[in-house]
Amino acid sequence: MPVGRRGILIAGGGTAGHLVPGLAVAAALTERGWPPTDIYFVGSARGMDSDMVPPAGYRLTTLGGRGLNARRLNGSNAIAAVTLAWATLRGVALVGRRRPAAVLSLGGYAALPAAVGAVLWRVPLIIAEQNAVTSGTNRLLRRFAKAAAVPVEGTGLRREVVTGNPVRPEVVSAARNAADARAQLGWSPAATIIVAFGGSLGSERINAAVWGALDELLRRDAVLMYHVVGKRDWEQRPSAPPVRDTDAVVRDWYHAVPFDEHLPLALAAADLVICRAGASTIAELSVLGTRAVLVPLPAATKNHQHHNASSLVNAGLAQIVPDVEFDASRLVAEIDMAAKLGGDTSSGDTSSTNDVPSKPTFGRPDSARRVADLIIEHSSMVPGTILPSETDSREESGH
């Protein structure tokens, strides 16, 4: 098997929750000496990979396959198993051809093909776990990994190193310039800023609560609601939200958008954030230090969003509200409580078992650099030893 590109291969994708940390690590590797042409992603043909990776300046191979549902034994699961097996064969061949200095597994089904290739070709494998509870793929690979970068201790992975979950450079920049965030967005310094969002598709539960609370929030004349609805529910939004009187502190008070590429700036400007508890979200809130009401997705595997949220709860930065309890009246109550406590949402929490707030480790400004250092420590070469050849520089894709 001919030796191809020597560089770093980042395996995994499908969702922004996996891709954002991977892209952050890629940027940190570039800062440490690896050219972007020597950093290569292998991800999912079904996910957001093609929309996020090439625009960031990195090559990408997309493979077919989808995650298996262990709770169901049906034809769909059988097809998923076959496509994932085929993707794994392609991933093994790709690693054999390129022989990277190291492979970073981001977890999820999209990480499996190239990670298996790393094991079979004896390429150093490093695991990056985004959640407080280990994903099935990373759990399967843990015995083969040289090291595991984790957001918190106790994930169950071998050789774990607490690095924090890598965040986008924009988050670190927003944290450093939080005092200017409102001015950049044109939001009143006298307003109580509430930011509500539920991911790229949105959260039906959070959206319904926000829309149901608009008439009541109209009476809080200092509240400004910034609502990232998501693409799925965008057409369901109210066509004419209530308007305040001209003498209100904040008259133009409800802003709805389908998606916000620069959401970290809004999070930095917020007094309170209302959202789910995905790994990237928790890491970003940790770095920004913004207080939050977290509504974990109950369908999340092994209830991992609740475990993620506990990191902010223990740090005194958040309160958990169960999905089934979150409605318009609870939303208003949480906003009123935050205003009464000056934004200290931790005082009303009953979900934490730790009475002493601790420094959040789930996300750190230097998390991406820490993971990059771990990759460099265990990689089989230094950057620039072998440069890519012309015959191996094309982008690959597959289904």
C-alpha positions in Angstrom: 0.0 0.0 0.0 1.6 3.3 -1.0 2.2 5.9 1.6 0.1 9.0 1.0 -0.2 12.3 2.8 1.5 12.5 6.2 -0.6 14.9 8.4 -3.4 14.8 10.9 -6.7 13.1 10.1 -9.8 14.3 12.0 -12.6 11.7 12.0 -16.2 12.4 12.7 -19.0 14.9 11.9 -22.6 14.8 10.9 -23.6 17.4 13.4 -22.2 20.8 14.5 -21.7 19.4 17.9 -19.0 17.1 16.5 -17.7 19.4 13.8 -17.2 22.6 15.8 -14.7 21.1 18.2 -12.9 19.4 15.3 -12.6 22.7 13.4 -11.3 24.4 16.6 -8.6 21.8 17.0 -7.7 22.1 13.3 -7.2 25.8 13.8 -5.0 25.2 16.8 -2.9 22.6 14.9 -2.4 25.2 12.1 -1.2 27.6 14.8 1.3 25.0 15.9 2.8 24.5 12.5 0.7 22.1 10.5 -0.4 23.6 7.1 -4.1 23.4 6.5 -3.3 21.1 3.5 -1.9 18.6 6.0 -5.1 18.5 8.1 -7.8 16.3 6.6 -11.4 15.6 7.7 -13.3 12.3 7.2 -17.0 12.7 8.0 -20.6 12.1 7.1 -22.2 12.5 3.7 -25.6 12.9 5.5 -24.6 15.7 7.8 -23.4 19.3 7.8 -19.8 18.4 7.0 -19.7 19.7 3.4 -21.2 23.0 4.5 -18.7 23.6 7.3 -15.4 21.9 6.6 -14.3 23.1 3.1 -15.3 26.8 3.8 -12.9 26.6 6.8 -10.1 25.7 4.4 -9.7 21.9 5.0 -10.0 18.9 2.7 -12.9 16.5 3.4 -13.9 13.0 2.5 -17.5 12.2 3.1 -18.6 8.6 3.7 -22.0 7.0 3.8 -23.6 5.3 6.7 -25.7 6.4 9.6 -26.0 5.6 13.3 -27.5 2.4 14.6 -30.5 2.4 16.9 -29.7 -0.4 19.5 -33.4 -0.3 20.6 -34.8 -1.3 17.2 -34.2 -4.4 15.2 -35.8 -3.6 11.8 -35.0 -3.2 8.1 -33.8 0.4 8.5 -31.3 -0.7 11.1 -30.1 -3.5 8.9 -29.6 -1.1 6.0 -27.7 1.3 8.4 -25.4 -1.6 9.4 -24.6 -2.4 5.8 -23.9 1.2 4.8 -21.8 1.7 7.9 -19.8 -1.5 7.2 -19.1 -0.3 3.7 -18.1 3.1 4.9 -15.7 1.5 7.4 -14.0 -0.5 4.6 -13.5 2.8 2.7 -12.2 4.5 5.9 -9.7 1.7 6.5 -8.5 2.0 2.9 -8.2 5.8 3.1 -6.1 5.6 6.3 -3.9 3.0 4.7 -3.3 5.2 1.7 -2.6 8.4 3.6 -0.9 7.0 6.7 -1.4 10.1 8.8 0.7 11.0 11.8 -2.3 10.6 14.0 -6.1 10.2 13.8 -8.4 12.2 16.1 -11.8 10.6 16.7 -14.6 13.1 17.5 -17.1 10.3 18.3 -20.4 9.5 16.7 -20.9 7.0 13.8 -19.1 9.2 11.3 -15.8 8.8 13.3 -15.9 5.0 13.2 -14.6 4.3 9.7 -11.3 6.2 9.9 -10.8 5.4 13.6 -11.0 1.7 12.8 -8.5 2.3 10.0 -6.2 3.9 12.6 -6.4 0.8 14.8 -5.7 -1.6 11.9 -2.9 0.4 10.4 -1.4 1.2 13.9 -1.7 4.9 13.5 -1.8 6.7 16.8 -5.4 7.3 17.8 -6.5 10.1 20.1 -10.1 10.4 21.2 -11.9 13.7 21.8 -15.1 13.2 23.8 -17.4 16.2 23.8 -20.0 15.0 26.3 -19.8 14.1 30.0 -21.0 10.6 29.0 -18.9 8.8 26.5 -20.4 8.1 23.0 -20.8 4.6 21.8 -18.1 5.0 19.1 -15.5 6.4 21.6 -16.4 3.7 24.1 -15.8 1.1 21.5 -12.4 2.6 20.7 -11.2 3.4 24.2 -8.8 0.4 24.6 -6.9 1.4 21.4 -6.5 5.1 22.1 -3.2 6.6 23.1 -5.1 9.3 25.0 -8.6 10.7 25.5 -9.3 14.4 25.7 -12.4 14.9 27.8 -14.4 17.9 29.1 -14.7 16.6 32.7 -13.3 13.7 34.7 -15.1 10.4 35.0 -16.2 9.8 31.4 -15.1 6.2 31.6 -12.4 6.5 28.9 -8.9 5.2 29.5 -6.0 7.6 29.7 -8.3 10.5 30.0 -6.9 14.0 30.1 -9.2 16.9 31.1 -8.8 19.4 28.3 -12.2 20.9 28.2 -14.4 20.8 25.0 -12.8 22.9 22.2 -14.8 26.0 21.2 -14.7 28.2 18.2 -12.2 31.1 18.1 -15.2 33.4 17.8 -16.3 32.3 21.3 -12.9 33.1 22.8 -13.0 36.5 21.1 -16.5 37.2 22.3 -15.5 36.3 25.9 -12.6 38.8 25.7 -14.8 41.6 24.4 -18.1 40.8 26.2 -18.3 44.4 27.5 -18.6 45.6 23.8 -21.0 43.0 22.6 -24.2 45.0 23.2 -22.8 48.0 21.5 -21.8 45.9 18.5 -25.3 44.5 18.3 -27.0 47.8 18.9 -28.8 46.6 22.0 -29.7 49.0 24.8 -27.4 49.0 27.8 -30.6 49.4 30.0 -32.2 46.2 28.6 -32.3 42.8 30.3 -31.2 40.6 27.4 -32.6 37.1 27.1 -31.3 34.8 24.4 -33.3 31.7 23.5 -32.2 29.0 21.0 -32.3 25.3 20.4 -29.6 24.5 17.8 -29.5 24.7 14.1 -32.9 23.1 13.6 -34.4 24.6 16.7 -36.3 23.2 19.7 -40.0 22.9 19.4 -40.3 22.9 23.2 -38.3 26.1 23.7 -39.9 27.9 20.7 -43.4 27.1 21.9 -42.5 28.4 25.4 -41.1 31.7 24.0 -44.1 32.3 21.7 -46.6 31.5 24.5 -44.9 33.9 26.8 -44.8 36.9 24.5 -48.0 38.6 25.8 -46.8 38.3 29.4 -43.2 39.5 28.6 -44.7 42.5 26.9 -45.4 43.8 30.4 -41.7 43.7 31.4 -40.7 46.8 29.6 -36.9 46.3 30.1 -36.8 42.8 28.6 -35.3 42.3 25.2 -35.8 38.8 23.8 -33.4 37.5 21.1 -34.9 34.3 19.7 -32.9 32.0 17.3 -35.9 29.9 16.1 -34.1 27.4 13.9 -34.9 26.5 10.3 -37.5 23.8 11.1 -39.9 26.0 12.9 -39.2 29.3 11.3 -42.5 29.4 9.4 -44.4 28.8 12.6 -43.4 32.0 14.3 -46.0 34.7 15.1 -46.5 37.0 12.1 -47.0 40.1 14.3 -45.5 39.9 17.8 -46.9 42.3 20.4 -45.5 45.9 20.2 -44.7 48.0 23.3 -45.8 51.6 23.9 -43.4 54.3 22.8 -42.4 55.1 26.4 -41.2 51.6 27.2 -37.5 51.1 28.2 -37.1 48.7 25.2 -39.8 49.2 22.5 -38.4 47.0 19.7 -38.0 44.1 22.1 -38.6 40.8 20.2 -36.0 39.8 17.6 -36.5 36.4 15.8 -34.0 34.9 13.4 -33.8 31.5 11.8 -30.1 31.0 12.4 -27.2 33.1 13.7 -23.7 32.4 12.5 -22.4 34.9 15.1 -24.4 33.6 18.1 -21.4 33.8 20.5 -21.6 37.6 20.4 -25.3 37.5 21.4 -24.5 35.0 24.2 -21.7 37.3 25.5 -24.2 40.2 25.6 -27.0 38.2 27.3 -28.0 38.4 30.9 -29.7 35.0 30.6 -29.6 32.2 28.0 -32.3 29.6 27.6 -31.3 26.6 25.6 -30.7 22.9 25.4 -27.5 21.3 26.9 -25.5 20.0 24.0 -21.8 19.7 24.5 -20.7 22.6 22.4 -23.3 24.9 24.0 -22.2 24.0 27.5 -18.6 24.6 26.5 -19.3 28.0 25.0 -21.4 29.1 28.0 -18.5 28.0 30.3 -16.0 30.1 28.4 -18.4 33.1 28.2 -19.5 32.8 31.8 -23.1 33.6 30.8 -25.8 32.3 33.1 -28.3 29.9 31.7 -31.6 28.0 32.1 -30.9 24.6 30.6 -33.6 22.4 29.2 -31.8 19.1 28.4 -33.2 17.1 25.5 -34.9 14.0 27.2 -34.2 11.8 24.1 -30.5 12.4 24.3 -28.5 9.1 24.5 -27.8 8.0 28.1 -29.3 11.4 29.2 -26.0 12.9 28.3 -27.4 16.5 28.0 -28.4 16.4 31.7 -24.9 15.3 32.6 -23.4 18.0 30.5 -25.7 20.6 32.2 -24.5 19.5 35.6 -21.1 21.0 34.9 -22.6 24.5 34.7 -24.9 23.9 37.6 -22.0 22.9 39.9 -20.2 26.0 38.8 -23.1 28.2 39.9 -23.8 29.3 36.3 -27.0 27.5 35.5 -30.3 25.9 36.5 -31.8 22.8 35.0 -35.4 22.6 34.1 -36.8 19.3 32.9 -38.2 19.3 29.4 -41.7 18.3 30.5 -41.9 21.2 33.0 -40.7 23.9 30.5 -43.6 26.0 29.2 -44.5 29.6 28.8 -45.3 30.2 32.5 -42.1 28.5 33.6 -40.1 30.6 31.1 -41.6 33.8 32.5 -40.9 32.6 36.1 -37.3 31.9 35.2 -36.8 35.3 33.6 -38.4 37.1 36.6 -36.2 35.1 39.0 -33.1 36.0 37.0 -34.1 39.7 37.1 -34.8 39.5 40.9 -31.5 37.8 41.6 -29.5 40.0 39.3 -28.9 37.1 36.9 -27.8 34.6 39.6 -29.9 31.6 38.4 -28.0 29.1 40.6 -29.8 30.1 43.8 -33.0 28.4 42.8 -31.4 25.2 41.6 -32.1 21.8 43.1 -30.4 19.6 40.6 -26.8 20.0 41.8 -25.3 17.7 44.4 -22.4 20.0 44.9 -23.1 22.9 47.3 -19.8 24.6 46.6 -19.6 26.2 43.1 -16.5 25.1 41.2 -14.7 26.5 38.2 -16.3 25.1 35.1 -13.9 22.9 33.1 -16.3 21.8 30.3 -15.0 24.6 28.1 -11.8 26.6 28.4 -10.4 29.3 26.2 -7.4 27.1 25.6 -9.2 23.8 25.2 -8.5 23.5 21.4 -4.8 24.1 22.1 -4.8 21.5 24.8 -6.2 18.9 22.5 -3.8 19.9 19.7 -0.9 19.4 22.2 -2.2 16.0 23.0 -2.2 15.0 19.3 1.3 16.4 18.8 2.6 14.5 21.8 1.3 11.2 20.5 1.7 11.7 16.7 4.3 9.7 14.8 6.0 12.7 13.2 6.5 16.4 13.3 4.8 18.9 11.0 6.2 19.3 7.5 8.3 16.1 7.3 6.5 15.0 4.2 4.4 17.4 2.1 1.3 16.4 0.1 1.9 15.3 -3.4 0.1 16.6 -6.4 -1.6 13.2 -7.0 -2.9 13.1 -3.5 -4.3 16.6 -3.1 -7.7 16.1 -4.6 -10.9 16.2 -2.5 -12.7 12.9 -2.2 -16.3 12.2 -1.6 -18.5 9.2 -1.3 -21.9 7.9 -0.2 
